[in-house]
Amino acid sequence: MQNLHYLDYLAIGLYFLALIWVGLRVARSGKIRGEAESFMAADRDMNLFQTTATTAATDIGGGFSIAMGGLGFTLGISGSWLIAISGLSVILASFLMVPKVKKWADQVQGLTTGDLFEARFDRRTGTLAALVIGLAWFTFVGGQIIAGGKLLQVTLGMNLALAIALAGFIILAYTAMGGLKAVIYTDVLQMVVLFVGVILILVPIGLVKVGGWGGLVQSLSADPQTASLVDWGAIGWKQLLGWFFAIIPIWFISIAALQRIVAARDEKTARRAFLLTGVPIEWPLFAIGSTLVGLFARVLTPELTDPELATPTMILTLLPAGITGIVIAAYIAAVMSSADSCLIGPVSIFTNDIYRKLFRPAAADGELVRVARIMTIVLGVAAIALAYLTPNVLELILYAYTFGAAGLFFPMLGLLFWKRTTASGAFWSMMLGGSSAVIWTLAGEPWGFSSSWAGWIVALPALVFISLATRHSPEENPALFA
């Protein structure tokens, strides 16, 4: 591996400065200084390019980008089905969820998952939904910061603890200054840099180094232990089903997804942005591209002991001075784009669903913005502490997915599509399904049975039977999405 050239350090430094500059520009704008609506909803005026870029950047992000390199190294090209499933989830959400949620959000100025569940059910159910999804996405922030720390550790030769702290500090700085608008504006920059750095630079150079796809297949097929790495169907059906059930619900319950729908200019913009994110951005471009990077590492640096270091190792191994810094910045962009989006979600939930609704119903915009900025710092620091305690990126990400999916997926479907769903049914489905998934995870997933499945087996019957056994309360609005 090469040492970084001063041009590489310059590119990385300029990238960091650009992120901080965006945060400052948004923070100094007239609207963001006094309007919570702008801080948490980006004025509901994002165009198609902005909405697509932020939606894609949020999901692809550092956790998946780094983790997919690791999957490419260990599982091979069949690991790309992980992001393909995520792309399918985005497409389904674009048809089934986006139109209904966007109309609701524009009509009543809704902001969060808590608002949505409260509008359809009642305050108790809305508060529980907000807490469940806020906790899940707070956990997700830690996974992104770990990915950033590992990237900086390898590429800049930093101590891992210092690297995690630095990645966390940059994210907190511009998110606290500009809120969702700063997050979206920086996501646009990050998505452009990520696409250029990975798809247009790293992958083509890697293919040249290994002799193209034919050379890659020949190198790996020569060894029986690595021959399966170039087999698209090598992934076992059990693993594939586990990914499917863990990931398909995510775009229906994601606070980051809901915020992009809220921030989009109109329903048409939001729907198209989600479609473009699913195809072609997630699949095939980033699904295959990020997995190929791991395969390059398996051929060129087979002695690598930590698969999740495959991507940063390839950056230093394959690229010439100057270009290396650009691609490092691309992966830093990936980390930032997911971490900031997952952080601003729990911040909005605390500010809107906890502080405003439960403690300060008459709070002015200025007060809400100040609270949101304080909570950005508090939750961000807590996420960094979590990152220190959990050093595996993919494990943390999938745990957060499982927790949220088991608790909220069926209540969300009931909210959108089944008028007979009652507040009691939704509330207890969340409580029992989420708790079952957590208990099953702590038990070590006996018999290889996924925690998502365990949660769903409890959540769906609870939703149906309790809803049929109870009546709508006076607070409910069963006709909201009729």
QUIKA-V474461 format. One line per field, one symbol per residue. psi: psi as a letter, one per 40 degrees, with the letter a starting at -180 (. if undefined). burial: b if it has 16 or more other C-alpha atoms within 10 Angstrom, else e. A space follows every 10 residues. Layout:
BEGIN
psi=???
burial=???
END
This chain:
BEGIN
psi=iiiiiddddd dddddddddd dddddddeid dddehdddde efeffhaddd dddddddddd addddddddd dddddadeee eddddddddd dddddddddd dddddddefi didddddddd cidddddddd dddddddddd dddddddddd dddddefihd dddddddddd dddddddead dddddddddd ddddddddde cdddddddde fadddddddd ddhdeedede hdedhidddd dddddddded edehdddddd ddeididddd ddddddddhe ddhecddddd dddddddddd geehdhdeed ddddddddii iddddddddd dddddddddd dddddddddd dddcdddddg dehidddddd dddddddddd ddddddddeg ehdddddddd dddddddedd ddddddehde hidddddddd dddddddddd ddefgieehi dddddddddd ddddddddei ihideigeed f.
burial=eeebeeebbe bbeebbeebb ebbbebbeee ebbbbbbbbb bbbbbbebeb bbbbbbbbbb bbbbbbbbbb bbbbbbbbbb bbbbbbbbbb bbbbebbbbe bbbbbbeeeb bbbbbbbbbb bbbebbbbbb bbbbbbbbbb bbbbbbbbbb bbbbbbeeeb eebbbbbbbb bbbbbbbbbb bbbbbbbbbb bebbbebbbe bbbeebbeeb eeeeebbebb beeeebbbbb beeebeeeeb ebbbbbbbbb bbbbbbbbbb bbbbbbbebb bbbbbbbbbe bbbbebbbbb bbbbbbbbbb beeeeebbbb bbbbbbbbbe bbbbbbbbbb bbbbbbbbbb bbbbbbbbbb bbbbbbbeee eeeebebbbb bbbebbbebb bebbebbbee bebbebbbbb bbbbbbbbbb bbbbbbebbb bbbbbbbbbb bbbbbbbbeb beeebeeeeb bbbbbbebbb ebbbebbeee ebeeebbbee ee
END
